[in-house]
Amino acid sequence: MIEVAAPTPVRADFAIVPAELADPGVLDRIRHRTRVRRFGSAWIGLTATPIRSSRASDDRDLVMPVIGETRTKLRIVTEDDEARLAVWIERDDTWDAITAPIQLSDREGRAMPEAGVWVALGAPVERIDQPHDASVTRRAVRVRDEHLRLEGFVPATVISKLWLAAPGDFTPTDLDLSGSRSWSPPDDARTHAKVMVATKIRTTPDAKAPVIATVESPDVIAVIVTNLGAVREIEVVRPHARIRGFVAASELSRSNDPLIGHGSGTGHGFGMSHADRIEVPTGACLFDAIDGEVAGVQLEPSTRLGQRRTDSASWSLVYVGTAWSIAALYVRDTSDDPKQPRWESCTQPAHR
């Protein structure tokens, strides 16, 4: 057994503001990430009236860039309906996540050096203990996985709603909440085998050795690492973890199937009567209120429904569809001719 050291999570300041969201390469500069768990309430402005989703109970797993936070909210970046927006959401609507790669351990922080569960940076987890003692340094967690039960202990310091992507990490995010994504395991030339439901993966070939994972669906595919007669050493790669351990040979069956992928997605659409049709060009700033702050940018030219006339002659209201609901934003006319509006652009130096 070895002691699993507590890594020090990397930290950085937030460096991007919404007016920069149309800049080339801006997404590569946003390193903070969170995992959206449900669509509850969202705010275009921090103190604005919330927009709410009817799908709050849905469990999601959407990796989103983050450009700000408060004690109770996170400001994520989304793409939908030809717009890129900075949206405030409740911290509780996101998963707890692992902020540094680490191996699950026992309560005392010990693990086997060559067998166990190695959890990836950003993996979603659920806390399965509720210690009353604030001095507890390790927390029991369950890694979110639809096919395997993965439980163990990690230092409390590596659990957070936010994590920092490594420099140069271009892992796709789910900016477009109307689309979908999929996960595929890495290619592996070793022999594949299907693992039976209820199989317990153990730390050693001993049938009484500690269990590191339990198979909960018939879709778990492993690769054979070592043939030990009646026992096999196997490795299973999942979206958020790598598992290496031992099972009885009788609990495996030969499989030529590809390893199982993972996907998720959502979508929306809307329409309304008695609304003006407003042509909004690429790069137009989308404001959270009249005389308010920039909350996003227009990504492609589109005709938006809205209200051309508002309480201010220079401002028009436009509607943008989001995964939560329809958001009301504003565009500002900088021209001298109201019949030929020139909407303020976030691709110009004025907003840098």
C-alpha positions as CSV (number, residue, x, y, z in Angstrom):
1,M,0.0,0.0,0.0
2,I,1.1,3.6,-0.6
3,E,-0.2,6.9,0.7
4,V,-2.0,9.0,-1.8
5,A,-0.7,12.5,-1.5
6,A,-3.0,15.4,-1.6
7,P,-2.2,17.4,-4.8
8,T,-2.4,21.2,-4.8
9,P,-5.1,22.4,-7.2
10,V,-3.9,25.0,-9.7
11,R,-5.5,28.4,-9.4
12,A,-5.8,31.4,-11.7
13,D,-7.7,34.7,-11.9
14,F,-10.6,35.2,-14.3
15,A,-9.4,37.1,-17.3
16,I,-12.2,37.4,-19.8
17,V,-15.2,39.8,-19.9
18,P,-18.4,39.3,-22.0
19,A,-17.5,42.0,-24.5
20,E,-14.5,39.8,-25.6
21,L,-16.5,36.8,-26.4
22,A,-16.4,37.5,-30.1
23,D,-12.6,37.7,-30.2
24,P,-10.7,35.1,-32.2
25,G,-9.3,32.4,-30.0
26,V,-11.1,33.7,-26.9
27,L,-12.4,30.3,-25.8
28,D,-8.8,29.0,-25.7
29,R,-8.1,31.7,-23.1
30,I,-10.9,30.6,-20.8
31,R,-9.4,27.9,-18.5
32,H,-12.0,27.7,-15.7
33,R,-14.5,24.9,-16.1
34,T,-17.6,23.6,-14.4
35,R,-20.1,20.8,-15.0
36,V,-23.8,21.8,-15.4
37,R,-26.0,19.3,-13.6
38,R,-29.4,20.7,-14.2
39,F,-31.1,23.7,-15.9
40,G,-32.7,25.5,-12.9
41,S,-32.6,29.3,-13.0
42,A,-30.3,31.6,-14.9
43,W,-29.6,35.4,-14.8
44,I,-28.3,37.5,-17.7
45,G,-27.4,40.2,-15.2
46,L,-26.4,39.3,-11.7
47,T,-29.3,41.1,-10.2
48,A,-31.7,40.7,-13.1
49,T,-35.0,38.8,-13.0
50,P,-34.1,35.1,-13.5
51,I,-35.2,33.0,-16.4
52,R,-36.2,29.5,-15.4
53,S,-36.2,26.1,-17.1
54,S,-39.0,23.6,-16.9
55,R,-36.3,20.8,-16.9
56,A,-34.7,21.5,-13.5
57,S,-34.9,17.9,-12.4
58,D,-32.9,16.6,-15.4
59,D,-29.4,15.3,-14.5
60,R,-27.0,16.6,-17.1
61,D,-23.2,16.5,-17.5
62,L,-22.3,19.6,-19.6
63,V,-18.7,20.9,-19.4
64,M,-18.9,24.7,-19.6
65,P,-16.3,27.6,-19.5
66,V,-16.6,29.9,-16.5
67,I,-15.6,33.6,-16.5
68,G,-16.7,34.6,-13.0
69,E,-18.1,33.5,-9.7
70,T,-19.7,34.7,-6.4
71,R,-20.3,32.8,-3.3
72,T,-23.6,31.4,-4.7
73,K,-23.3,31.7,-8.5
74,L,-21.1,30.9,-11.4
75,R,-20.9,32.8,-14.7
76,I,-20.7,30.4,-17.5
77,V,-20.3,30.9,-21.2
78,T,-23.0,29.4,-23.5
79,E,-23.6,29.3,-27.3
80,D,-27.1,29.1,-28.6
81,D,-29.4,30.8,-31.1
82,E,-26.5,32.4,-33.0
83,A,-25.2,34.1,-29.8
84,R,-22.5,33.5,-27.2
85,L,-23.7,34.6,-23.8
86,A,-22.3,35.0,-20.3
87,V,-25.0,33.6,-18.0
88,W,-25.1,33.4,-14.2
89,I,-26.3,30.1,-12.7
90,E,-26.6,28.7,-9.2
91,R,-23.5,26.9,-8.0
92,D,-25.8,24.1,-6.7
93,D,-26.9,23.5,-10.3
94,T,-23.4,22.1,-11.0
95,W,-21.6,18.9,-10.0
96,D,-18.9,18.7,-7.5
97,A,-15.7,18.0,-9.5
98,I,-12.2,16.8,-9.0
99,T,-9.7,19.7,-9.3
100,A,-6.6,17.6,-9.8
101,P,-6.0,14.0,-11.1
102,I,-5.9,11.6,-8.2
103,Q,-6.3,7.9,-7.2
104,L,-9.2,7.0,-5.0
105,S,-7.9,5.7,-1.6
106,D,-9.3,4.2,1.6
107,R,-10.3,6.3,4.6
108,E,-6.7,6.5,5.7
109,G,-5.5,7.7,2.3
110,R,-3.9,4.5,1.2
111,A,-4.1,2.7,-2.1
112,M,-2.4,-0.1,-4.1
113,P,0.3,1.3,-6.4
114,E,-0.7,-0.7,-9.5
115,A,-4.4,-1.4,-8.9
116,G,-7.2,1.0,-8.2
117,V,-9.3,3.9,-9.7
118,W,-7.5,6.9,-11.1
119,V,-9.9,9.8,-11.4
120,A,-9.5,12.4,-14.1
121,L,-9.3,16.2,-13.8
122,G,-12.8,17.6,-13.8
123,A,-14.5,14.3,-13.1
124,P,-18.0,14.8,-11.6
125,V,-18.5,13.3,-8.1
126,E,-21.1,13.1,-5.4
127,R,-20.2,13.3,-1.8
128,I,-21.5,10.3,0.0
129,D,-20.5,11.2,3.5
130,Q,-21.6,14.2,5.6
131,P,-19.0,14.6,8.3
132,H,-19.9,17.0,11.1
133,D,-16.3,17.6,12.0
134,A,-14.8,20.4,9.9
135,S,-11.3,19.1,10.5
136,V,-12.0,16.0,8.3
137,T,-9.4,16.0,5.6
138,R,-10.7,13.2,3.3
139,R,-14.2,12.9,1.9
140,A,-16.0,9.8,0.6
141,V,-17.1,10.3,-3.0
142,R,-18.8,8.4,-5.8
143,V,-17.6,9.1,-9.3
144,R,-20.5,9.7,-11.7
145,D,-20.6,6.7,-14.1
146,E,-23.6,5.0,-15.6
147,H,-22.0,1.6,-15.9
148,L,-19.7,1.2,-12.8
149,R,-20.0,1.9,-9.1
150,L,-16.8,3.8,-8.3
151,E,-16.4,4.9,-4.6
152,G,-13.5,5.9,-2.4
153,F,-11.9,8.7,-0.6
154,V,-10.1,11.9,-1.8
155,P,-8.7,14.9,0.0
156,A,-11.4,17.5,0.7
157,T,-9.2,20.1,-1.0
158,V,-9.6,18.5,-4.5
159,I,-13.4,18.8,-4.5
160,S,-14.9,22.0,-5.9
161,K,-17.5,23.4,-8.3
162,L,-14.7,24.7,-10.5
163,W,-11.5,23.4,-11.9
164,L,-8.8,24.8,-14.1
165,A,-8.0,23.2,-17.5
166,A,-4.4,22.5,-18.1
167,P,-2.6,24.9,-20.4
168,G,-3.1,23.8,-24.0
169,D,-6.0,21.5,-23.0
170,F,-8.4,21.7,-25.9
171,T,-10.9,19.2,-24.6
172,P,-14.3,20.1,-26.2
173,T,-16.8,21.9,-24.0
174,D,-20.6,21.9,-24.3
175,L,-20.9,25.6,-25.2
176,D,-23.8,24.9,-27.6
177,L,-26.5,23.6,-25.2
178,S,-28.7,22.8,-28.2
179,G,-26.2,20.3,-29.6
180,S,-24.8,17.0,-28.3
181,R,-21.4,15.4,-27.6
182,S,-20.1,11.9,-27.4
183,W,-17.2,10.2,-25.7
184,S,-15.1,7.4,-27.1
185,P,-12.4,5.5,-25.3
186,P,-8.8,5.4,-26.7
187,D,-7.9,2.7,-29.2
188,D,-6.4,-0.3,-27.5
189,A,-5.0,-3.3,-29.5
190,R,-5.2,-5.7,-26.5
191,T,-7.9,-8.4,-26.2
192,H,-11.3,-7.0,-25.3
193,A,-13.8,-8.7,-22.9
194,K,-17.3,-8.0,-21.7
195,V,-17.6,-7.9,-17.9
196,M,-20.6,-9.5,-16.3
197,V,-23.1,-7.4,-14.3
198,A,-22.4,-7.5,-10.5
199,T,-18.7,-8.4,-11.1
200,K,-16.5,-6.9,-8.4
201,I,-13.1,-5.6,-9.5
202,R,-10.5,-6.2,-6.7
203,T,-7.1,-4.8,-5.8
204,T,-5.4,-8.2,-6.0
205,P,-6.1,-11.7,-7.4
206,D,-7.4,-12.8,-4.0
207,A,-11.2,-13.3,-4.0
208,K,-11.4,-11.6,-0.6
209,A,-9.3,-8.5,-1.6
210,P,-10.8,-5.1,-1.3
211,V,-13.3,-4.1,-4.0
212,I,-12.4,-1.0,-6.1
213,A,-15.3,-1.1,-8.6
214,T,-18.6,-2.9,-9.2
215,V,-20.1,-3.5,-12.6
216,E,-23.7,-2.3,-12.8
217,S,-24.6,-2.7,-16.5
218,P,-24.0,-5.2,-19.2
219,D,-22.1,-2.6,-21.3
220,V,-18.8,-2.6,-19.6
221,I,-15.9,-3.6,-21.9
222,A,-12.4,-4.2,-20.4
223,V,-9.0,-5.0,-21.9
224,I,-7.1,-8.0,-20.7
225,V,-3.8,-6.9,-19.1
226,T,-2.6,-10.3,-17.8
227,N,-3.8,-13.9,-17.9
228,L,-3.4,-15.5,-14.5
229,G,-5.2,-18.7,-15.1
230,A,-8.5,-18.5,-13.2
231,V,-8.0,-14.8,-12.7
232,R,-7.6,-11.9,-15.2
233,E,-6.0,-8.5,-14.6
234,I,-8.1,-6.0,-16.5
235,E,-8.3,-2.4,-17.3
236,V,-11.4,-0.3,-18.0
237,V,-11.3,3.2,-19.3
238,R,-14.3,5.4,-18.7
239,P,-15.1,9.1,-19.4
240,H,-13.9,10.2,-15.9
241,A,-11.7,7.4,-14.6
242,R,-9.4,4.5,-15.4
243,I,-9.8,1.3,-13.4
244,R,-7.2,-1.4,-13.1
245,G,-7.8,-4.6,-11.0
246,F,-8.6,-8.3,-10.9
247,V,-11.6,-10.4,-11.7
248,A,-12.4,-14.1,-12.1
249,A,-11.9,-15.4,-15.7
250,S,-15.5,-16.8,-15.5
251,E,-16.9,-13.3,-15.1
252,L,-15.6,-12.3,-18.6
253,S,-16.8,-13.2,-22.1
254,R,-14.9,-12.5,-25.3
255,S,-16.1,-9.4,-27.1
256,N,-15.5,-7.9,-30.5
257,D,-17.7,-5.0,-29.7
258,P,-16.3,-1.5,-29.7
259,L,-16.0,0.1,-26.3
260,I,-19.2,1.9,-25.3
261,G,-19.4,5.7,-25.9
262,H,-21.3,8.3,-24.0
263,G,-23.4,11.2,-25.2
264,S,-25.8,13.9,-24.1
265,G,-27.6,16.9,-25.6
266,T,-30.7,19.1,-25.6
267,G,-32.5,21.5,-27.8
268,H,-35.2,24.2,-28.0
269,G,-37.0,26.5,-30.3
270,F,-39.5,29.4,-30.0
271,G,-41.7,31.8,-31.8
272,M,-44.1,34.7,-30.9
273,S,-46.6,37.0,-32.6
274,H,-46.8,40.8,-32.4
275,A,-43.0,41.2,-32.4
276,D,-40.7,43.2,-34.5
277,R,-38.2,41.5,-36.7
278,I,-34.7,43.0,-36.1
279,E,-31.7,42.2,-38.3
280,V,-28.7,41.7,-36.0
281,P,-25.2,41.5,-37.6
282,T,-22.2,39.4,-36.5
283,G,-20.3,40.9,-33.6
284,A,-23.2,43.0,-32.3
285,C,-23.0,43.6,-28.5
286,L,-25.9,42.1,-26.5
287,F,-26.6,44.1,-23.4
288,D,-28.3,42.9,-20.2
289,A,-30.4,46.1,-19.9
290,I,-30.8,49.6,-21.4
291,D,-27.6,51.4,-20.5
292,G,-26.5,48.1,-18.9
293,E,-23.5,45.9,-19.3
294,V,-22.5,43.7,-22.2
295,A,-23.7,40.1,-21.6
296,G,-22.8,38.5,-24.9
297,V,-22.2,38.8,-28.6
298,Q,-23.9,37.9,-31.8
299,L,-22.0,35.1,-33.6
300,E,-23.8,35.0,-36.9
301,P,-26.2,37.4,-38.7
302,S,-29.8,36.6,-37.9
303,T,-33.3,38.1,-37.8
304,R,-34.4,38.3,-34.2
305,L,-37.8,38.9,-32.8
306,G,-38.0,41.8,-30.4
307,Q,-39.2,45.4,-29.8
308,R,-37.7,48.0,-32.0
309,R,-39.0,50.9,-29.8
310,T,-38.2,50.9,-26.1
311,D,-38.0,53.6,-23.4
312,S,-34.8,54.8,-25.0
313,A,-34.6,55.8,-28.6
314,S,-31.2,54.3,-29.1
315,W,-32.1,50.8,-27.7
316,S,-34.0,47.9,-29.1
317,L,-35.0,44.7,-27.3
318,V,-34.2,41.3,-28.9
319,Y,-35.0,37.8,-27.8
320,V,-32.4,35.0,-27.6
321,G,-33.2,31.4,-27.0
322,T,-31.2,29.7,-24.3
323,A,-31.4,26.2,-22.7
324,W,-33.3,27.8,-19.7
325,S,-35.8,29.9,-21.5
326,I,-36.1,32.9,-23.8
327,A,-33.8,35.7,-22.7
328,A,-34.5,39.4,-23.3
329,L,-31.4,41.4,-24.3
330,Y,-30.7,44.7,-25.8
331,V,-28.8,46.2,-28.8
332,R,-27.8,49.8,-29.0
333,D,-28.1,51.9,-32.2
334,T,-25.1,54.2,-32.7
335,S,-26.3,55.7,-36.0
336,D,-28.0,59.1,-36.6
337,D,-30.8,57.5,-38.7
338,P,-33.3,55.3,-36.9
339,K,-34.4,53.8,-40.2
340,Q,-30.9,52.5,-40.8
341,P,-29.7,51.3,-37.4
342,R,-26.0,50.5,-36.8
343,W,-25.9,48.2,-33.8
344,E,-22.9,48.7,-31.5
345,S,-20.3,46.1,-32.2
346,C,-18.2,44.1,-29.7
347,T,-15.5,43.5,-32.3
348,Q,-14.4,47.1,-32.2
349,P,-11.7,48.4,-29.8
350,A,-14.2,50.5,-27.8
351,H,-15.1,47.5,-25.6
352,R,-11.6,46.2,-24.9
